C-alpha cells in the first residue's frame, strides 16, 4: 500500500535510522496495571489471604509465572501456579470487558505511527488470550506484529520478546525504539540492545544510557522517537 502521508523520514543522520517502534501494553498503552493488582487482591482474598501493598512493586510488569509464583510463596496459598494463572487471566478478562482506558497520548501516537507506516509491534508479558482482547480496543491495524508472554521461551526481563519482535519485523534491534512503563520491561528492551523510552506507571525509573524517561506518552511523537537514534548512539 502506498501512503498518501508525506514520509517524515525515519532517517535522522547518515547510517542511523529509526526502523521500528516496539510498544509494551499494560501500563504503557492501556491503563491496566492497577487492574492486575485489583484482580490479584480479589483472587487471594477468595483464597483467604491478604496481599501486602508493598508487593505490588515486586509483581508489576513481570511475567505471570514470576508474579503469581511470588504471591503464592509470599502468602502460602494452597494453589498451583497453573490454577492461579487461570483465575488471574479470567478475572482480568472480566475487568477489561467492563472498562479499558487508554493511557493519555496512546491513541494519538498509534495513529501517527500508522499514518507514516512505521513498523510497529506490541510486545507484552501478558498471555495471548489477553492481548487479543485488548487489541480490539487498541486497533489491530496499528500493529504489524504482536508478541505475547506465553509465546517466547523466556519473557521479560529477558530480551527474548524484543528480539523476537525485531526479527519478526526484519529490523535491527539497535534501530528500534521501545516504549515501556516498568523496570522489568526496560531491562528486557535494553538487554535486546534497543533504545528505550520509559513512561513509569507504578514505580519510578531513572534515566540511563540509551534510556529516556518521560512523564507521559503525550511527550512522545514520531519526531521524538526518530531523535533517539542520534541522541543516544
C-alpha positions as CSV (number, residue, x, y, z in Angstrom):
1,X,0.0,0.0,0.0
2,X,1.3,3.5,-0.9
3,X,0.8,6.1,1.8
4,X,-0.6,9.5,0.9
5,X,1.1,10.9,4.0
6,X,4.4,12.6,3.3
7,X,7.1,10.4,4.9
8,X,8.5,12.1,7.9
9,X,11.6,10.1,7.1
10,X,12.9,7.7,9.6
11,X,16.5,8.6,8.7
12,X,17.9,11.2,11.1
13,X,21.6,11.0,10.2
14,X,23.8,9.1,7.8
15,X,23.8,5.5,8.9
16,X,21.3,6.0,11.6
17,X,17.5,5.5,11.2
18,X,14.5,4.5,13.2
19,X,13.4,1.2,11.7
20,X,10.6,0.2,14.1
21,X,8.7,1.1,17.3
22,X,8.1,-1.7,19.8
23,X,5.4,-1.0,22.4
24,X,4.6,-2.6,25.8
25,X,0.9,-2.9,26.5
26,X,-0.2,-2.9,30.2
27,X,0.5,0.5,31.8
28,X,2.1,1.8,28.6
29,X,-0.8,1.9,26.1
30,X,-3.7,0.8,28.3
31,X,-4.2,1.9,31.9
32,X,-4.4,-1.7,33.3
33,X,-1.5,-2.2,35.7
34,X,-4.0,-1.3,38.5
35,X,-6.4,-3.8,37.1
36,X,-4.0,-6.7,37.5
37,X,-3.3,-5.7,41.2
38,X,-7.0,-5.4,41.9
39,X,-7.6,-8.9,40.4
40,X,-4.8,-10.3,42.4
41,X,-6.2,-8.8,45.6
42,X,-9.7,-10.3,44.8
43,X,-8.4,-13.8,43.9
44,X,-6.2,-14.0,47.0
45,X,-9.0,-12.7,49.2
46,X,-11.1,-15.5,47.9
47,X,-8.4,-17.9,49.0
48,X,-8.3,-16.4,52.5
49,X,-5.1,-14.3,52.1
50,X,-4.5,-10.5,52.1
51,X,-1.8,-9.1,49.9
52,X,0.7,-6.5,51.3
53,X,0.6,-3.3,49.2
54,X,4.4,-3.3,49.1
55,X,4.3,-6.5,47.0
56,X,2.8,-4.5,44.1
57,X,6.2,-3.2,43.1
58,X,7.5,-6.7,43.0
59,X,4.9,-8.1,40.7
60,X,4.3,-5.1,38.4
61,X,5.4,-5.6,34.8
62,X,6.6,-9.1,35.2
63,X,5.5,-12.4,33.6
64,X,2.6,-14.2,35.3
65,X,4.9,-17.1,36.2
66,X,7.1,-14.8,38.2
67,X,4.4,-12.6,39.8
68,X,1.9,-15.4,40.6
69,X,4.7,-17.6,41.8
70,X,5.9,-14.8,44.2
71,X,2.4,-14.3,45.6
72,X,1.9,-18.0,46.2
73,X,5.2,-18.2,48.0
74,X,4.6,-14.9,50.0
75,X,1.1,-15.9,51.1
76,X,1.5,-19.7,51.4
77,X,-1.8,-20.0,49.5
78,X,-2.8,-23.6,48.7
79,X,-3.0,-23.3,44.9
80,X,-0.8,-24.3,42.0
81,X,0.7,-21.8,39.6
82,X,-1.4,-23.2,36.7
83,X,-4.6,-22.9,38.7
84,X,-3.8,-19.3,39.8
85,X,-2.9,-18.3,36.3
86,X,-6.3,-19.3,35.1
87,X,-8.0,-17.4,37.9
88,X,-6.0,-14.2,37.3
89,X,-6.5,-14.3,33.5
90,X,-10.2,-14.9,33.9
91,X,-10.6,-12.1,36.4
92,X,-8.6,-9.7,34.2
93,X,-10.7,-10.6,31.1
94,X,-13.8,-9.8,33.0
95,X,-12.4,-6.5,34.2
96,X,-11.3,-5.2,30.8
97,X,-14.6,-6.3,29.4
98,X,-16.2,-3.6,31.5
99,X,-13.7,-0.8,31.0
100,X,-10.4,-0.4,29.1
101,X,-9.0,3.1,29.4
102,X,-6.1,4.1,27.2
103,X,-3.1,5.9,28.6
104,X,-3.0,9.7,27.7
105,X,-1.4,10.1,24.3
106,X,-1.6,6.4,23.3
107,X,-4.3,6.8,20.6
108,X,-2.6,9.8,19.1
109,X,0.8,8.0,19.0
110,X,-0.6,4.9,17.4
111,X,-2.4,6.9,14.8
112,X,0.7,8.8,13.9
113,X,2.9,5.7,13.6
114,X,0.3,4.1,11.4
115,X,-0.1,7.2,9.2
116,X,3.6,7.3,8.5
117,X,3.8,3.5,8.0
118,X,6.4,3.0,10.8
119,X,6.6,-0.8,11.5
120,X,5.1,-1.2,15.0
121,X,4.9,-4.2,17.3
122,X,3.0,-4.8,20.5
123,X,5.3,-6.7,22.9
124,X,3.7,-7.8,26.2
125,X,4.3,-10.2,29.1
126,X,0.5,-10.8,29.1
127,X,-0.7,-14.1,27.6
128,X,-2.1,-14.3,24.0
129,X,-5.7,-14.5,25.2
130,X,-5.3,-11.2,27.0
131,X,-3.5,-9.4,24.1
132,X,-6.2,-10.4,21.6
133,X,-8.9,-9.0,23.9
134,X,-7.0,-5.7,24.4
135,X,-6.3,-5.4,20.6
136,X,-10.0,-4.9,19.9
137,X,-9.7,-1.6,21.8
138,X,-6.2,-0.6,20.6
139,X,-6.9,-1.5,17.0
140,X,-5.1,-4.4,15.5
141,X,-4.5,-2.4,12.3
142,X,-1.9,-0.4,14.2
143,X,0.4,-3.4,14.7
144,X,2.4,-5.4,12.1
145,X,3.2,-7.9,14.8
146,X,2.3,-8.9,18.4
147,X,4.4,-10.9,20.8
148,X,2.8,-12.5,23.9
149,X,4.5,-13.6,27.1
150,X,3.4,-17.2,26.6
151,X,4.8,-17.4,23.1
152,X,8.5,-16.9,23.9
153,X,10.9,-19.3,25.7
154,X,11.7,-16.5,28.2
155,X,9.7,-13.4,28.7
156,X,10.6,-10.0,30.3
157,X,13.0,-9.2,31.9
158,X,14.8,-11.4,29.4
159,X,15.5,-9.9,25.9
160,X,13.7,-12.7,24.0
161,X,10.3,-10.9,23.4
162,X,12.0,-7.8,21.9
163,X,14.5,-9.8,19.9
164,X,11.6,-11.9,18.5
165,X,9.7,-8.7,17.6
166,X,12.7,-7.2,15.8
167,X,13.3,-10.5,14.0
168,X,9.6,-10.7,13.0
169,X,9.7,-7.2,11.6
170,X,13.1,-7.8,9.9
171,X,14.8,-4.9,11.6
172,X,17.9,-4.3,13.7
173,X,17.1,-4.1,17.5
174,X,19.7,-1.3,17.8
175,X,17.5,0.8,15.5
176,X,14.3,0.1,17.4
177,X,12.6,2.4,19.9
178,X,10.9,0.6,22.7
179,X,8.3,2.3,25.0
180,X,7.9,0.7,28.4
181,X,6.5,1.5,31.8
182,X,8.3,-0.8,34.2
183,X,11.8,-1.7,35.2
184,X,11.2,-5.3,34.1
185,X,10.3,-4.2,30.6
186,X,13.1,-1.7,30.4
187,X,15.6,-4.4,31.4
188,X,14.2,-6.6,28.6
189,X,14.5,-3.9,26.0
190,X,17.9,-2.8,27.0
191,X,19.2,-6.4,27.0
192,X,17.9,-6.7,23.4
193,X,20.0,-3.6,22.5
194,X,17.1,-1.2,21.8
195,X,16.7,2.5,22.6
196,X,14.2,2.8,25.4
197,X,11.6,5.4,26.4
198,X,10.4,4.8,29.9
199,X,7.0,6.1,31.0
200,X,6.8,5.0,34.6
201,X,3.4,3.8,35.7
202,X,3.8,2.4,39.2
203,X,7.4,2.5,40.3
204,X,9.9,5.2,39.4
205,X,12.6,4.6,36.7
206,X,15.8,6.6,36.4
207,X,17.3,7.8,33.2
208,X,20.4,6.0,31.9
209,X,22.4,5.5,28.7
210,X,20.1,4.6,25.8
211,X,17.2,5.3,28.1
212,X,15.0,8.4,28.2
213,X,12.4,8.9,30.9
214,X,9.2,10.9,30.3
215,X,6.1,11.6,32.4
216,X,3.5,10.7,29.8
217,X,3.1,9.4,26.2
218,X,1.8,12.9,25.5
219,X,5.5,13.8,25.3
220,X,6.3,11.2,22.7
221,X,5.7,11.5,19.0
222,X,7.5,10.3,15.8
223,X,9.9,13.2,15.8
224,X,10.9,12.4,19.4
225,X,11.4,8.7,18.6
226,X,13.5,9.4,15.5
227,X,15.7,11.7,17.5
228,X,16.6,8.9,19.9
229,X,18.7,7.3,17.2
230,X,21.1,10.2,17.1
231,X,20.9,11.3,20.7
232,X,21.9,8.0,22.2
233,X,24.2,6.4,19.7
